[in-house]
Structure formats: C-alpha cells, structure tokens
Amino acid sequence: MRKNIYLLATLFFLLAIFFSKNAYAKSLSIGTAPTYEMFQLEPGQIYYDNFTVWNLETSTITYYVKVSSFRQIQNQPGSAIFLSEEDDENNPYSASTWVSVEKDMLELVPNKNVTVEYTITVPKELAPGEYTAEIYFLSENPEEQDATATYTVLGSGIPILITIGDDYAESAEILNFYSTKKVYEKPNFTTLITRIQNLGDTHITPKGDIVLTNMFNQEVGRISFNETDQSILRDNTGTYESNWDLEKYINDGAIAIGPITAEAIILYRRNNPGFSVLDVTTTFWIIPWKLIILILTVIIVIYVILTLKKKKQKKTVNNNGYHYPR
C-alpha cells in the first residue's frame, strides 16, 4: 500500500514538472515592435526594414533569431503556428527564404531596446498572391526552450504577410451559419456561429452585420460581425462566434419573442468590397418560458380566487334567501 502511494506521488511530481516546463517553454518574455507586418511587393524587389525587441525579464537573456513561414490553426482566424524546417520547405506559400536578418543571436538586457535590420529579397519569377514569413525567437537556455516550443502563437514573433502583384484572386464562401440552440429563453443568451472558407490568394478579414428580425419582419437587433478584425489566411477556414447582447424582450417598439431570423451580411474583399457580398440566414426561437409560467401562474391564482369568491357570494345569497316553514 505504502509503495503504491510513493509511486502515485512520484507520478504526480513528474507530471507537474512536465506541464510547468511546457507552459514556460511556450511563452517568451520579450516584446516586439511592430507586432506584425504587411507588405505589397513586386517580383525581383528588394525591401529593407527593421524591428525593435526588448527583454521583459529582470535578467539578461540570449535568444536565437529564426525565420520560418507559418500556417493558421484550423478554424481559428487570427491565430497561427510557425512551421518546422521540413514543413516550411514543403509550404508553397513560404517566404522564409526571402528574409535575411542581420543578427542571428540577440543578448537582451532588461529595460533596453535593440533594433535589428532585415532584408526581403523577392524572387524574380513568382505567381501573384500572398506569402508568409515569421521572424521568431528561441531562448539559448535549454531549460526555457525545449522541442515542444516549436509550437507558438503569433505573439512570440513578428509575422510578415507579403502580397505579390495586383492580379490576385479574392474569393470566399460561408460554409455554416447557425445558432448554438434552436430555442433561447432570453435574447442575450443567443450565440451565432459563422464558418467561412477563404478560396482566394490572400488573407481576408470578413466584416459586416448580423441583422435580427421578428415574425413581423421588424428589426429587433443588429450584431457587428468580427469586431476584433480576425483574418483568415489563404486555403483556410475560420469560425466566428457572435453574441446578441439584448437584455430585454422589446427593442425600439419591436418584440423580440417568437421566431427570430438572423441574416449575416458580410464583406471580405479589399478591392471593390461591394461586388462580393456573403449573405446567409438562419432561424431560432426566443421563448421566455419563465415569464410565461409566471403569467400563467398569476392567471390561475386570480381565476381560483375569483371562483372561490363567487362561490362564497352565491352561498351567502342562498343562506340569506332561505325561509323556514311555519
């Protein structure tokens, strides 16, 4: 029994060490400016720029400077992981070989900024569209950065989106648009899911409105779509969650009860956005069942009281009108 307790304790200890190392490895204590870059370049063009990086720790730390392409995490707009060397070589939209950084190692002193120059050399023969690269940082200390740290969000580096030429395609479609439930008790419980696929050659940032109307075709609400400007990379899908924040059942004289139609009107093109509008609808119900039960309960109570009162009055009349025989 005691042996089993020791084994369990050892196992929990090892798991704690493992997860604490991974959690630390995936977060780097540095800041960068800018946080991302977007360039419109031409084949054969050479572009020069720089970035600034600083240490958020209280001690000096050395980082390796690396360059790779990245891809979006499936169905998560605005997020990505940078690729391993093998995956980067197989990525047809990688621009990592175009980017050369003047320093491959940085010694970051606390409370001091370091500015680093880099160059982007675009190949002369290249198809129009968007290509990706990310300048990212790896800690020199193996205890702070292990093999699992090849996974990161964009915040651990500087993502670069490079659009080549003007003759690129912008295309998208809505795959799904639905409410998480068919029936809600209150409007502000409503959550709508929109899943969009990017079919074009560049990233897209879909924006628009979700218009909500009642059974009388009256507008009872409007939700701004993608308020945080989350983008979808080429050849990817993105899932967006929209919440209706109406806290009452009447909005500007329109009743938000019964069947509600939600219509998503979304624009995504940078060039001539009005020429390609994504439009889709779905329907759900708002049924205030607690309020309905309360009203019915009040009605029943009133009915019972009136019925009892009427019976009592009738009994009183009968008693007052009774004549005893002589």
One Martini backbone bead per residue (centre of mass of N, CA, C, O) as a GRO file, in nm:
protein
  326
    1MET     BB    1   0.060   0.061  -0.023
    2ARG     BB    2   0.303   0.252   0.018
    3LYS     BB    3   0.418   0.206  -0.266
    4ASN     BB    4   0.178   0.327  -0.423
    5ILE     BB    5   0.199   0.609  -0.304
    6TYR     BB    6   0.484   0.670  -0.412
    7LEU     BB    7   0.415   0.637  -0.713
    8LEU     BB    8   0.198   0.858  -0.729
    9ALA     BB    9   0.373   1.092  -0.633
   10THR     BB   10   0.584   1.071  -0.858
   11LEU     BB   11   0.392   1.111  -1.096
   12PHE     BB   12   0.285   1.396  -1.017
   13PHE     BB   13   0.562   1.531  -1.018
   14LEU     BB   14   0.636   1.480  -1.318
   15LEU     BB   15   0.386   1.620  -1.438
   16ALA     BB   16   0.441   1.899  -1.321
   17ILE     BB   17   0.710   1.943  -1.464
   18PHE     BB   18   0.616   1.909  -1.755
   19PHE     BB   19   0.394   2.137  -1.762
   20SER     BB   20   0.575   2.371  -1.665
   21LYS     BB   21   0.775   2.361  -1.901
   22ASN     BB   22   0.575   2.399  -2.134
   23ALA     BB   23   0.454   2.667  -2.041
   24TYR     BB   24   0.729   2.821  -2.051
   25ALA     BB   25   0.820   2.752  -2.348
   26LYS     BB   26   0.557   2.909  -2.485
   27SER     BB   27   0.681   3.168  -2.331
   28LEU     BB   28   0.806   3.488  -2.406
   29SER     BB   29   1.000   3.760  -2.246
   30ILE     BB   30   0.905   3.959  -2.498
   31GLY     BB   31   0.918   4.248  -2.707
   32THR     BB   32   0.754   4.395  -3.003
   33ALA     BB   33   0.839   4.620  -3.291
   34PRO     BB   34   0.635   4.520  -3.455
   35THR     BB   35   0.382   4.268  -3.447
   36TYR     BB   36   0.345   4.325  -3.761
   37GLU     BB   37   0.345   4.265  -4.128
   38MET     BB   38   0.252   4.445  -4.444
   39PHE     BB   39   0.318   4.376  -4.793
   40GLN     BB   40   0.367   4.535  -5.120
   41LEU     BB   41   0.514   4.352  -5.378
   42GLU     BB   42   0.762   4.272  -5.624
   43PRO     BB   43   0.920   4.111  -5.846
   44GLY     BB   44   1.265   4.159  -5.751
   45GLN     BB   45   1.238   4.298  -5.489
   46ILE     BB   46   1.401   4.515  -5.246
   47TYR     BB   47   1.361   4.514  -4.886
   48TYR     BB   48   1.384   4.746  -4.608
   49ASP     BB   49   1.405   4.681  -4.248
   50ASN     BB   50   1.275   4.688  -3.900
   51PHE     BB   51   1.313   4.591  -3.550
   52THR     BB   52   1.196   4.576  -3.207
   53VAL     BB   53   1.350   4.457  -2.899
   54TRP     BB   54   1.263   4.330  -2.561
   55ASN     BB   55   1.308   4.280  -2.214
   56LEU     BB   56   1.089   4.146  -1.943
   57GLU     BB   57   1.307   4.080  -1.767
   58THR     BB   58   1.565   4.100  -1.495
   59SER     BB   59   1.748   3.946  -1.701
   60THR     BB   60   1.977   3.831  -1.908
   61ILE     BB   61   1.901   3.726  -2.251
   62THR     BB   62   1.940   3.475  -2.500
   63TYR     BB   63   1.863   3.481  -2.856
   64TYR     BB   64   1.743   3.328  -3.131
   65VAL     BB   65   1.718   3.398  -3.479
   66LYS     BB   66   1.432   3.319  -3.678
   67VAL     BB   67   1.299   3.171  -3.992
   68SER     BB   68   0.955   3.130  -4.096
   69SER     BB   69   0.673   2.995  -4.163
   70PHE     BB   70   0.307   2.994  -4.156
   71ARG     BB   71   0.002   2.875  -4.004
   72GLN     BB   72  -0.316   2.815  -3.953
   73ILE     BB   73  -0.537   2.740  -3.729
   74GLN     BB   74  -0.793   2.552  -3.738
   75ASN     BB   75  -1.070   2.769  -3.734
   76GLN     BB   76  -0.858   3.015  -3.634
   77PRO     BB   77  -0.872   3.324  -3.649
   78GLY     BB   78  -0.566   3.499  -3.590
   79SER     BB   79  -0.397   3.229  -3.601
   80ALA     BB   80  -0.075   3.045  -3.542
   81ILE     BB   81   0.198   2.844  -3.677
   82PHE     BB   82   0.512   2.768  -3.689
   83LEU     BB   83   0.732   2.598  -3.885
   84SER     BB   84   0.910   2.359  -3.968
   85GLU     BB   85   1.158   2.296  -4.179
   86GLU     BB   86   1.004   2.084  -4.345
   87ASP     BB   87   0.731   2.236  -4.376
   88ASP     BB   88   0.849   2.490  -4.504
   89GLU     BB   89   0.956   2.352  -4.767
   90ASN     BB   90   0.640   2.252  -4.837
   91ASN     BB   91   0.552   2.549  -4.856
   92PRO     BB   92   0.415   2.739  -5.119
   93TYR     BB   93   0.388   3.021  -4.915
   94SER     BB   94   0.683   3.070  -4.860
   95ALA     BB   95   0.918   3.352  -4.733
   96SER     BB   96   1.177   3.274  -4.565
   97THR     BB   97   1.408   3.295  -4.797
   98TRP     BB   98   1.376   3.616  -4.829
   99VAL     BB   99   1.475   3.642  -4.531
  100SER     BB  100   1.722   3.863  -4.377
  101VAL     BB  101   1.914   3.878  -4.081
  102GLU     BB  102   2.173   4.046  -3.922
  103LYS     BB  103   2.089   3.865  -3.672
  104ASP     BB  104   2.117   3.539  -3.485
  105MET     BB  105   2.174   3.704  -3.209
  106LEU     BB  106   2.044   3.801  -2.876
  107GLU     BB  107   2.125   4.035  -2.614
  108LEU     BB  108   1.902   4.093  -2.350
  109VAL     BB  109   1.852   4.374  -2.171
  110PRO     BB  110   1.707   4.521  -1.933
  111ASN     BB  111   1.555   4.809  -2.036
  112LYS     BB  112   1.634   4.745  -2.353
  113ASN     BB  113   1.666   4.827  -2.683
  114VAL     BB  114   1.660   4.645  -3.004
  115THR     BB  115   1.774   4.698  -3.334
  116VAL     BB  116   1.678   4.522  -3.640
  117GLU     BB  117   1.783   4.428  -3.946
  118TYR     BB  118   1.614   4.364  -4.269
  119THR     BB  119   1.565   4.151  -4.568
  120ILE     BB  120   1.373   4.150  -4.878
  121THR     BB  121   1.391   3.899  -5.142
  122VAL     BB  122   1.235   3.882  -5.436
  123PRO     BB  123   1.156   3.689  -5.666
  124LYS     BB  124   1.126   3.717  -6.011
  125GLU     BB  125   0.957   3.443  -6.017
  126LEU     BB  126   0.607   3.496  -5.944
  127ALA     BB  127   0.312   3.444  -5.815
  128PRO     BB  128   0.040   3.573  -5.734
  129GLY     BB  129   0.002   3.676  -5.389
  130GLU     BB  130   0.040   3.522  -5.068
  131TYR     BB  131   0.306   3.541  -4.823
  132THR     BB  132   0.503   3.383  -4.555
  133ALA     BB  133   0.655   3.510  -4.246
  134GLU     BB  134   0.873   3.456  -3.946
  135ILE     BB  135   1.012   3.626  -3.678
  136TYR     BB  136   1.183   3.444  -3.429
  137PHE     BB  137   1.237   3.317  -3.083
  138LEU     BB  138   1.509   3.153  -2.904
  139SER     BB  139   1.625   3.016  -2.636
  140GLU     BB  140   1.938   2.928  -2.501
  141ASN     BB  141   1.789   2.791  -2.276
  142PRO     BB  142   1.687   2.463  -2.249
  143GLU     BB  143   1.483   2.503  -2.003
  144GLU     BB  144   1.308   2.731  -2.174
  145GLN     BB  145   1.366   2.558  -2.461
  146ASP     BB  146   1.210   2.315  -2.619
  147ALA     BB  147   1.072   2.115  -2.859
  148THR     BB  148   0.772   2.218  -2.800
  149ALA     BB  149   0.837   2.530  -2.898
  150THR     BB  150   0.744   2.510  -3.205
  151TYR     BB  151   0.497   2.611  -3.061
  152THR     BB  152   0.303   2.908  -3.154
  153VAL     BB  153   0.212   3.217  -3.140
  154LEU     BB  154   0.238   3.529  -3.283
  155GLY     BB  155   0.357   3.672  -3.018
  156SER     BB  156   0.667   3.530  -3.053
  157GLY     BB  157   0.665   3.721  -3.312
  158ILE     BB  158   0.698   3.834  -3.665
  159PRO     BB  159   0.465   3.861  -3.885
  160ILE     BB  160   0.463   3.817  -4.252
  161LEU     BB  161   0.285   3.976  -4.517
  162ILE     BB  162   0.310   3.902  -4.876
  163THR     BB  163   0.213   4.082  -5.155
  164ILE     BB  164   0.192   3.990  -5.500
  165GLY     BB  165   0.074   4.208  -5.667
  166ASP     BB  166  -0.266   4.267  -5.826
  167ASP     BB  167  -0.330   3.968  -5.959
  168TYR     BB  168  -0.555   3.865  -5.740
  169ALA     BB  169  -0.760   3.653  -5.558
  170GLU     BB  170  -1.101   3.706  -5.421
  171SER     BB  171  -1.240   3.446  -5.214
  172ALA     BB  172  -1.561   3.332  -5.066
  173GLU     BB  173  -1.740   3.122  -4.817
  174ILE     BB  174  -2.022   2.996  -4.655
  175LEU     BB  175  -2.061   2.703  -4.467
  176ASN     BB  176  -2.179   2.825  -4.185
  177PHE     BB  177  -2.507   2.912  -4.018
  178TYR     BB  178  -2.577   2.924  -3.662
  179SER     BB  179  -2.730   2.824  -3.378
  180THR     BB  180  -2.665   2.665  -3.076
  181LYS     BB  181  -2.980   2.704  -3.059
  182LYS     BB  182  -3.332   2.689  -3.110
  183VAL     BB  183  -3.378   2.777  -2.800
  184TYR     BB  184  -3.443   3.074  -2.608
  185GLU     BB  185  -3.511   3.273  -2.334
  186LYS     BB  186  -3.301   3.501  -2.422
  187PRO     BB  187  -3.134   3.713  -2.624
  188ASN     BB  188  -2.851   3.717  -2.447
  189PHE     BB  189  -2.814   3.389  -2.512
  190THR     BB  190  -2.721   3.432  -2.800
  191THR     BB  191  -2.547   3.217  -3.045
  192LEU     BB  192  -2.343   3.266  -3.337
  193ILE     BB  193  -2.225   3.069  -3.618
  194THR     BB  194  -1.939   3.128  -3.841
  195ARG     BB  195  -1.824   2.970  -4.148
  196ILE     BB  196  -1.525   3.041  -4.337
  197GLN     BB  197  -1.390   3.031  -4.670
  198ASN     BB  198  -1.077   3.065  -4.827
  199LEU     BB  199  -1.031   3.096  -5.198
  200GLY     BB  200  -0.788   3.269  -5.222
  201ASP     BB  201  -0.454   3.446  -5.235
  202THR     BB  202  -0.544   3.586  -4.965
  203HIS     BB  203  -0.621   3.739  -4.705
  204ILE     BB  204  -0.906   3.780  -4.483
  205THR     BB  205  -1.151   4.037  -4.343
  206PRO     BB  206  -1.439   3.988  -4.223
  207LYS     BB  207  -1.729   4.208  -4.254
  208GLY     BB  208  -2.030   4.322  -4.063
  209ASP     BB  209  -2.373   4.203  -4.029
  210ILE     BB  210  -2.635   4.100  -3.796
  211VAL     BB  211  -2.972   4.065  -3.867
  212LEU     BB  212  -3.265   4.098  -3.657
  213THR     BB  213  -3.590   3.943  -3.689
  214ASN     BB  214  -3.920   3.913  -3.668
  215MET     BB  215  -4.239   3.799  -3.760
  216PHE     BB  216  -4.284   4.120  -3.868
  217ASN     BB  217  -4.006   4.227  -3.991
  218GLN     BB  218  -3.861   4.342  -3.741
  219GLU     BB  219  -3.607   4.506  -3.600
  220VAL     BB  220  -3.425   4.376  -3.293
  221GLY     BB  221  -3.123   4.360  -3.416
  222ARG     BB  222  -2.748   4.413  -3.409
  223ILE     BB  223  -2.442   4.260  -3.526
  224SER     BB  224  -2.109   4.282  -3.517
  225PHE     BB  225  -1.880   4.151  -3.738
  226ASN     BB  226  -1.573   4.112  -3.644
  227GLU     BB  227  -1.447   4.333  -3.431
  228THR     BB  228  -1.130   4.210  -3.415
  229ASP     BB  229  -1.010   4.148  -3.702
  230GLN     BB  230  -1.008   3.849  -3.802
  231SER     BB  231  -0.814   3.642  -4.001
  232ILE     BB  232  -0.781   3.456  -4.317
  233LEU     BB  233  -0.602   3.244  -4.467
  234ARG     BB  234  -0.508   3.086  -4.718
  235ASP     BB  235  -0.658   2.784  -4.735
  236ASN     BB  236  -0.889   2.857  -4.512
  237THR     BB  237  -1.066   2.851  -4.204
  238GLY     BB  238  -1.331   3.030  -4.011
  239THR     BB  239  -1.452   3.079  -3.676
  240TYR     BB  240  -1.739   3.261  -3.560
  241GLU     BB  241  -1.854   3.448  -3.271
  242SER     BB  242  -2.188   3.566  -3.193
  243ASN     BB  243  -2.343   3.809  -2.970
  244TRP     BB  244  -2.643   3.883  -2.812
  245ASP     BB  245  -2.709   4.183  -2.592
  246LEU     BB  246  -3.006   4.164  -2.537
  247GLU     BB  247  -3.203   4.230  -2.220
  248LYS     BB  248  -3.477   4.235  -2.382
  249TYR     BB  249  -3.807   4.204  -2.549
  250ILE     BB  250  -3.782   4.517  -2.624
  251ASN     BB  251  -3.694   4.704  -2.935
  252ASP     BB  252  -3.811   4.982  -3.042
  253GLY     BB  253  -4.112   4.831  -3.033
  254ALA     BB  254  -3.991   4.548  -3.076
  255ILE     BB  255  -4.050   4.204  -3.059
  256ALA     BB  256  -3.834   3.945  -2.897
  257ILE     BB  257  -4.050   3.704  -2.990
  258GLY     BB  258  -4.003   3.408  -3.117
  259PRO     BB  259  -3.928   3.409  -3.430
  260ILE     BB  260  -3.583   3.446  -3.546
  261THR     BB  261  -3.405   3.626  -3.792
  262ALA     BB  262  -3.077   3.569  -3.926
  263GLU     BB  263  -2.865   3.804  -4.110
  264ALA     BB  264  -2.573   3.773  -4.296
  265ILE     BB  265  -2.356   4.057  -4.384
  266ILE     BB  266  -2.060   4.011  -4.584
  267LEU     BB  267  -1.734   4.144  -4.615
  268TYR     BB  268  -1.384   4.082  -4.783
  269ARG     BB  269  -1.284   4.283  -4.979
  270ARG     BB  270  -1.042   4.519  -5.077
  271ASN     BB  271  -1.150   4.512  -5.367
  272ASN     BB  272  -1.446   4.589  -5.421
  273PRO     BB  273  -1.649   4.491  -5.174
  274GLY     BB  274  -1.949   4.516  -5.307
  275PHE     BB  275  -1.920   4.268  -5.524
  276SER     BB  276  -1.889   4.069  -5.255
  277VAL     BB  277  -2.157   3.916  -5.092
  278LEU     BB  278  -2.232   3.764  -4.792
  279ASP     BB  279  -2.542   3.565  -4.766
  280VAL     BB  280  -2.725   3.457  -4.466
  281THR     BB  281  -2.960   3.236  -4.296
  282THR     BB  282  -3.141   3.202  -3.977
  283THR     BB  283  -3.335   3.018  -3.720
  284PHE     BB  284  -3.495   3.111  -3.407
  285TRP     BB  285  -3.599   3.106  -3.058
  286ILE     BB  286  -3.797   3.310  -2.829
  287ILE     BB  287  -3.873   3.172  -2.497
  288PRO     BB  288  -4.020   3.295  -2.199
  289TRP     BB  289  -4.090   3.057  -1.980
  290LYS     BB  290  -4.083   3.199  -1.705
  291LEU     BB  291  -4.283   3.422  -1.778
  292ILE     BB  292  -4.513   3.236  -1.863
  293ILE     BB  293  -4.545   3.088  -1.592
  294LEU     BB  294  -4.604   3.341  -1.426
  295ILE     BB  295  -4.858   3.431  -1.578
  296LEU     BB  296  -5.017   3.167  -1.542
  297THR     BB  297  -5.010   3.168  -1.235
  298VAL     BB  298  -5.161   3.433  -1.199
  299ILE     BB  299  -5.416   3.351  -1.352
  300ILE     BB  300  -5.488   3.107  -1.176
  301VAL     BB  301  -5.506   3.256  -0.906
  302ILE     BB  302  -5.726   3.454  -0.992
  303TYR     BB  303  -5.934   3.238  -1.072
  304VAL     BB  304  -5.954   3.101  -0.797
  305ILE     BB  305  -6.039   3.349  -0.634
  306LEU     BB  306  -6.294   3.419  -0.799
  307THR     BB  307  -6.434   3.147  -0.762
  308LEU     BB  308  -6.447   3.145  -0.454
  309LYS     BB  309  -6.594   3.415  -0.427
  310LYS     BB  310  -6.846   3.333  -0.588
  311LYS     BB  311  -6.929   3.095  -0.406
  312LYS     BB  312  -6.959   3.259  -0.148
  313GLN     BB  313  -7.177   3.452  -0.252
  314LYS     BB  314  -7.386   3.233  -0.325
  315LYS     BB  315  -7.411   3.113  -0.039
  316THR     BB  316  -7.509   3.373   0.096
  317VAL     BB  317  -7.766   3.411  -0.071
  318ASN     BB  318  -7.898   3.139   0.004
  319ASN     BB  319  -7.907   3.189   0.311
  320ASN     BB  320  -8.078   3.460   0.301
  321GLY     BB  321  -8.327   3.307   0.121
  322TYR     BB  322  -8.418   3.127   0.352
  323HIS     BB  323  -8.727   2.949   0.453
  324TYR     BB  324  -8.899   2.865   0.722
  325PRO     BB  325  -9.135   2.666   0.829
  326ARG     BB  326  -9.457   2.685   1.020
   0.00000   0.00000   0.00000
